[in-house]
């Protein structure tokens, strides 16, 4: 396997996960800023490695597999860390926890759906669309704000992050419905074929 610069960036994003965890638990005033900076750096590499791979003609099957995995691992880790500390109280904590669970659960479900659709030769049916990209923007911004925690020049950064997380969770459900709706004709066809293949009990 040839190691390319975009792939190095993807591996760097995975390597930053334990660093994110370490800084999250450091008992220093600057730790939240460092934690947010690490997550933002990871988010930048998420965009940059894909851009460079396309620009430089360095796209590969392994890179296409590893890039979304690295992204999902970083997001899931950050959300698990955040649900351990109470967010700004706008809604009860259960809303925050459920929102995090929705985002993580959706990523697992859609990853499984994409893998299954690829086996059916229908990968393009559930490709990332504008709604999915918008969801990712809100999601990354929300997590960055929540990791930072403190106000900035009087701006309630964490509160903004909490509101954006609820919005990201809503977009997550919406985008999941869009993907499932697009995949349903293939799913129903395969289900029908499976039923037809079963031996009759008569």
C-alpha positions as CSV (number, residue, x, y, z in Angstrom):
1,X,0.0,0.0,0.0
2,X,1.5,3.3,-1.1
3,X,1.5,5.9,1.7
4,X,0.3,9.3,0.3
5,X,0.1,12.7,2.0
6,X,-3.8,12.6,2.1
7,X,-3.6,9.2,3.8
8,X,-1.0,10.5,6.3
9,X,-3.5,13.3,7.2
10,X,-6.2,10.7,7.7
11,X,-4.0,8.6,10.0
12,X,-3.0,11.8,11.8
13,X,-6.7,12.4,12.5
14,X,-6.9,9.0,14.1
15,X,-3.7,9.5,16.1
16,X,-5.2,12.8,17.5
17,X,-8.1,10.9,19.2
18,X,-6.0,9.8,22.3
19,X,-4.5,13.3,22.4
20,X,-8.0,14.8,22.4
21,X,-9.0,12.6,25.3
22,X,-5.8,13.5,27.3
23,X,-6.3,17.2,26.9
24,X,-10.0,16.9,27.7
25,X,-9.2,15.6,31.2
26,X,-6.2,17.9,32.0
27,X,-7.0,20.0,35.1
28,X,-5.8,23.3,33.6
29,X,-7.6,26.4,32.5
30,X,-6.2,26.3,29.0
31,X,-7.1,22.6,28.5
32,X,-10.6,23.4,27.0
33,X,-9.0,25.7,24.4
34,X,-6.4,23.1,23.5
35,X,-9.1,20.4,23.2
36,X,-11.2,22.5,20.9
37,X,-8.1,23.3,18.8
38,X,-7.3,19.6,18.5
39,X,-10.8,18.9,17.3
40,X,-10.8,21.8,14.9
41,X,-7.4,20.6,13.5
42,X,-8.9,17.2,13.0
43,X,-11.9,18.7,11.2
44,X,-9.6,20.7,8.9
45,X,-7.7,17.5,8.0
46,X,-11.0,15.8,7.3
47,X,-11.6,18.4,4.5
48,X,-8.0,18.7,3.4
49,X,-7.2,15.0,2.9
50,X,-10.2,14.5,0.6
51,X,-9.5,17.7,-1.3
52,X,-5.8,16.9,-1.8
53,X,-6.6,13.3,-2.8
54,X,-9.0,14.5,-5.6
55,X,-6.7,17.4,-6.6
56,X,-3.6,15.3,-6.8
57,X,-5.2,12.2,-8.2
58,X,-4.3,10.1,-5.2
59,X,-7.7,8.6,-4.4
60,X,-7.6,4.9,-3.4
61,X,-10.1,2.3,-2.2
62,X,-8.4,2.1,1.2
63,X,-8.3,5.9,1.6
64,X,-12.0,6.1,0.7
65,X,-12.7,3.5,3.4
66,X,-10.4,5.0,6.1
67,X,-11.4,8.7,5.7
68,X,-15.0,8.4,6.9
69,X,-14.0,5.9,9.6
70,X,-11.5,8.4,11.0
71,X,-14.1,11.2,10.9
72,X,-16.7,9.0,12.7
73,X,-14.2,7.9,15.4
74,X,-13.2,11.5,16.2
75,X,-16.9,12.7,16.4
76,X,-18.0,9.7,18.4
77,X,-15.2,10.2,20.9
78,X,-15.8,13.9,21.3
79,X,-19.5,13.3,21.9
80,X,-18.9,10.6,24.5
81,X,-16.6,13.0,26.3
82,X,-19.1,15.8,26.2
83,X,-22.0,13.8,27.6
84,X,-20.0,13.3,30.8
85,X,-20.1,17.0,31.6
86,X,-23.4,18.9,31.9
87,X,-23.9,21.4,28.9
88,X,-25.5,24.8,29.4
89,X,-28.9,24.1,30.7
90,X,-31.4,25.1,28.1
91,X,-33.1,21.8,28.0
92,X,-32.8,18.9,30.4
93,X,-29.6,16.8,30.1
94,X,-31.5,14.0,28.5
95,X,-32.0,16.1,25.3
96,X,-28.3,16.6,25.1
97,X,-27.6,12.8,25.6
98,X,-30.3,11.8,23.1
99,X,-28.9,14.2,20.5
100,X,-25.4,12.7,20.9
101,X,-26.9,9.2,20.7
102,X,-28.8,10.1,17.5
103,X,-25.7,11.4,15.8
104,X,-23.5,8.4,16.7
105,X,-26.3,5.9,16.0
106,X,-27.0,7.5,12.6
107,X,-23.3,7.2,11.6
108,X,-23.3,3.5,12.5
109,X,-26.6,2.9,10.6
110,X,-25.7,4.8,7.5
111,X,-22.2,3.2,7.4
112,X,-23.9,-0.2,7.5
113,X,-26.4,0.8,4.8
114,X,-23.6,2.1,2.5
115,X,-21.7,-1.2,2.9
116,X,-24.8,-3.2,2.1
117,X,-25.7,-1.0,-0.9
118,X,-22.1,-1.3,-2.2
119,X,-22.5,-5.1,-2.1
120,X,-25.6,-4.7,-4.2
121,X,-23.7,-2.5,-6.6
122,X,-25.8,0.5,-5.7
123,X,-23.2,2.6,-3.8
124,X,-24.1,5.8,-5.7
125,X,-27.7,5.6,-4.3
126,X,-26.6,6.7,-0.8
127,X,-23.7,9.0,-1.7
128,X,-23.2,12.1,0.5
129,X,-25.5,15.0,-0.5
130,X,-25.8,18.6,0.3
131,X,-28.0,17.9,3.4
132,X,-25.3,15.5,4.8
133,X,-22.6,18.1,4.3
134,X,-24.7,20.8,6.0
135,X,-25.3,18.4,8.9
136,X,-21.5,17.8,9.2
137,X,-20.8,21.6,9.3
138,X,-23.3,22.2,12.1
139,X,-22.1,19.1,13.9
140,X,-18.4,20.0,13.8
141,X,-19.1,23.6,14.8
142,X,-21.3,22.5,17.7
143,X,-18.7,20.1,19.1
144,X,-15.9,22.7,18.7
145,X,-17.9,25.2,20.7
146,X,-18.9,22.7,23.4
147,X,-15.3,21.6,23.8
148,X,-14.2,25.2,24.2
149,X,-16.8,25.8,26.9
150,X,-15.9,29.4,27.9
151,X,-17.4,32.6,26.6
152,X,-15.4,34.5,24.0
153,X,-15.7,38.4,24.1
154,X,-19.0,38.0,25.8
155,X,-20.3,35.5,23.3
156,X,-21.8,32.4,25.0
157,X,-19.8,29.9,22.9
158,X,-21.0,26.8,24.7
159,X,-24.6,27.8,24.6
160,X,-24.3,28.3,20.9
161,X,-22.7,24.9,20.6
162,X,-25.6,23.3,22.5
163,X,-28.2,24.9,20.2
164,X,-26.2,23.8,17.1
165,X,-25.9,20.3,18.4
166,X,-29.7,20.0,18.6
167,X,-29.9,21.4,15.1
168,X,-27.3,18.9,13.9
169,X,-29.3,16.1,15.5
170,X,-32.4,17.2,13.7
171,X,-30.5,17.4,10.4
172,X,-29.1,14.0,11.2
173,X,-32.5,12.4,11.4
174,X,-33.6,14.2,8.3
175,X,-30.6,13.1,6.3
176,X,-31.0,9.5,7.5
177,X,-34.6,9.5,6.3
178,X,-33.4,10.9,2.9
179,X,-30.8,8.1,2.6
180,X,-33.2,5.4,3.7
181,X,-35.9,6.7,1.3
182,X,-33.3,6.6,-1.6
183,X,-32.3,3.1,-0.7
184,X,-35.8,1.7,-0.1
185,X,-36.4,0.6,-3.7
186,X,-33.3,-1.6,-3.6
187,X,-34.0,-2.8,-0.1
188,X,-37.6,-3.8,-1.0
189,X,-36.5,-5.4,-4.2
190,X,-33.9,-7.5,-2.4
191,X,-36.4,-8.4,0.3
192,X,-38.8,-9.6,-2.3
193,X,-36.1,-11.6,-4.1
194,X,-35.2,-13.2,-0.8
195,X,-38.8,-14.2,-0.1
196,X,-39.1,-15.7,-3.6
197,X,-36.0,-17.8,-3.1
198,X,-37.4,-19.4,0.0
199,X,-38.9,-22.9,-0.5
200,X,-42.7,-23.1,-0.3
201,X,-44.2,-24.8,2.8
202,X,-47.1,-26.1,0.7
